[in-house]
Amino acid sequence: MEFLNLVLGFIVSLLFAVLLYTFSGRIAPKFKNNREKELPYTCGEDLPPQTVQIYIPQFYYLVFFTIMEVALALLTIAFYSSIFWVPFIYVILVSLTLLALPRGERS
């Protein structure tokens, strides 16, 4: 019964969000493409577009940290749940997935 209440609450929240998004999209002013509005303003100077370079090894550490943080949160909550085995399966799957991540450049 508790699970049914959670699912029902999620569905009601999701429907409310969709209705709110649809309603606000209808009453919002429509955007018209204008070349001057799309240009960056820097005192009349033309700026070349900049590209952002991502340092890949640091990105892997960030992904690893985020995944482990979620796993820790699930394990913490699991002790208060009746289905305590689900987070443990998640941690095992995450650990197996992390073994497949590339570990940097190999020479």
N, C-alpha and C positions, 0 to 999 in steps of 0.2 A: 504494500500500500504506500509505503514511503517513497519507493522508486517511482510509482505512478504519479505521485504528487510532484516529484522533481521534474519528470518529463512533461507533465501538464504545465507547470510553471515555466519551463523553458520554451514550450510552444507558444504560450500566451505572450511571453516577453518578446519572442521572435516576431510574432504577428504584430504586436504593438510597434516594434521598431520598423517593420516594413511599411505599415500604414503611415507612420510619422514621416518616413523618408519619401513616400509617394505623395503625401499631402504637401510637404514642404517643397517638393520638386514642381508641383503644379502652381503654387502661389509665388514662387521665387521669380524675379525678373530674368528674362532670357538673355544669355550672353551673345553678343554679336561680335563676330571676328573683326578686329580692327588692327591694322598693322602697327599703328603707333602705340597701342596699349600693350602689344606683345613685345616691344623692344625694351631692353633695359635702359634706365636713365642714369647717366653719369655725367652730368654737366655738358651734354652734347657730344661726348666722345663715343666712338664706336668701340665696343669691347669685343675681343675675340672670345669665342666660346671656350670654356675650360672643361677639361675632362678630369674626372676623379679616378685616381688609381687606388685600387684596393690591395693592401699587402696581404696576400693569401695565407701565409702561415698564421698571422695574427687572426685572420677570419676564422680559421679552423679552431683556434683556442677559444674564440668567442662562442662559436657554435657548441663546442664541447662543454663550456661552462654553462650555457643556457640549458642544454639537454640535462646535464647533471643537476642543475638547480630545480628543474621541473620534477626530476625523479626523486630528489630529496623531499620536495613538497608533497608528492604523492605518497611517499613512504610515511611521512609524518601524519598525514591525514588517514592513512590506512589503518592505524591502530584504533581509530574511533569508528571504523566502518564494519559492516557485517561481511563485506566481500573483500577481505584483507589480502587475498592472493593476487588480485589484478595488478596492483603496483609492483609486486615482485616480478611478475611476468614482464611488465613494462621495463623494469630495470635490466632484466636479462636480455630482452630484445635490443635495448639501447646499447648495452655493452657489446653485443654481437655486431651491431651496426657500426659502432665506433672502431671496431677492428678493421672494417673495410675502408675507412677513411684513409686517403693518402697521407703520408707522414712527411711531406716536404720533398725537396728535390733529391734525387738519387744520382750519384755519379758513377 
